[in-house]
Amino acid sequence: MNKLTISALLLTLLPGCSLVADRHVEWETVEPQRFPILKAVGYAPLSQQPGATEQERMLMAMKASKLEAYRELAEQVYGQRIDAKANMQQMMVGNDQLTSSVSGIIRGARVVKTYPVGDVYATELELDFKQVYDLYLNSQPARRIKNVKYY
């Protein structure tokens, strides 16, 4: 009985000796060693844009080429998802489908220039990862353990 009481007492006091709550961890940010600059170009045909006047079609082509350039940047940053499906009928490919998609958020991209090239409008974008890193630090800083103090 005496051993049982001592065991129960030790089991209730043992969690108080835990080191989990008796420490303070200091963190510091870690900056990458290099920051790449990504470039992308988007194209959109002028003649195929909806609009009543030439100016409206030009504005729509400018917007479409900018969106296409952003899509290309997203492909470079996040990669592209490829889905393929092929059906066989009598030992021959009957229906072959290939789809691709990209999804992501691009922050800090800069329009370098927008210009017409014949019947096509082109937009050049640039994504400097130094600026992306600075934007990220403002929202959620990267951290690593700087110092641990045990009490």
N, C-alpha and C positions, 0 to 999 in steps of 0.2 A: 504494500500500500504506500509506503514511504517513497519507494522508487517511482511509482506511478505519479505521485504528487510532484516530485521533483522534475520528472519528464514533462509533465503538463506545464509547469512553471517555466521551464527552459524553452518550450515550444512557443509560449506566448511572448516571451521576452526576445527571442531570436530575431523576429522581423525588425526590431528597433536597431539592430546592428547593421542594417543594410547600408551599402555605400551608394545606392542609386540616388537617394535624395540628399546625400551629404557631399555634393560636389557642385562646383560652378564652372561652366564651360564658356570660354571666350572664343568668338569666331572672328575671322578676318576675310575680306574679299580677295579673290584670286583673279588677276587679269590675264587673259590669253596672251601668248607670246607674239602672235601675228593675227592680223585682221584682213581677210580677203575682200576684194571688191568684185562683185558679180555684175555682169552687163547682160541686158536682154533687149531684143528688138521685136516689135510687133508690127504687123502689116494688116491693112484693111483696104479693099477695093473701093474707089470713089463711086464708080458708076452703079454699083449694086446696093448702095445705101438708100434707105427710104428718105424721102424729103421732097417738097414741092420745088425748091430752088437749088441751084448749084451750091450756094452757101450752106444751106441746111445739110445737104449730102456731105459737104466737106467737114462740117462740125461732127456729124455722125461717124464719119470715117476716122476723124481724130480720136473720138472716144473709143471706137472699136479697136483701133490700133494700140491705144494705151492699155485697154483691158487685155489684149493679146500679149503685150509685153509683160504685164503683171502675171499672166498665166505662165509665161516662160520663166519668169523669176521664181514663181512658186514651184515649178518643176525642178529647178536647180537646187532650191533650198530643201524641199520636202520629198522630192522624187515623184515618180509617176506610177499610178496603179494601172496595171494591164490585166484585163480579163479576156480570156479567149474561150471560145466554145465551137466545137466542130461536131457535126452529126454525120454518121456514115450510113449510106443506103446502098445495098448490093455491092459492098466492097469499094464504094467510091464516096468521096466527100460530097455530101448533099448540101449542107448548109454550114458555112464557116463564118463565125462572128468574132470580131475583135473590137473591144471597147477600151478606152483609156480615160482616166480621170485624175485630177489633182485637187488637193484640198489643203488650205493653210492660210495663215494671216501674214501679210507682208507689211512690215512697218519700217519707215525710214527710207523708202525708195525715192529717188530723185529723177525727174524728167530731164534728160540731158538735152534732147532736141526732138522736135516734131516737124516733119517736112514731107512734101509730096515727091513721089518718084513716078512720073508718068501718070497712070490711072490708079496708082496705089498710094496710100498715105502710110508713112512709117513713123514710129515713135521709139526713141531709144531711152531706156531706163538704166539707172545705176543704183546698186545697193551696196553701200559701204558698211561692212560689219562692225567697224569702230562706232559708227553712229547707232547701229542696232544694239551693240553692247551697252552704250551709254543710256539708251532708252530702257533697256532691260534693268540696268542698275537702279534707275529711278523707280521702277515698279517692284522689283524683287531681287535684291542683291545676292550674288553668289557667295557662299561662305565655306570656310574650312576651319578646323579647330586650331586656335591660336594658343590657348593655355587652359589647363584644367587644374583647379585647386580642390583638394579634398579637405574636408573639415572633420 
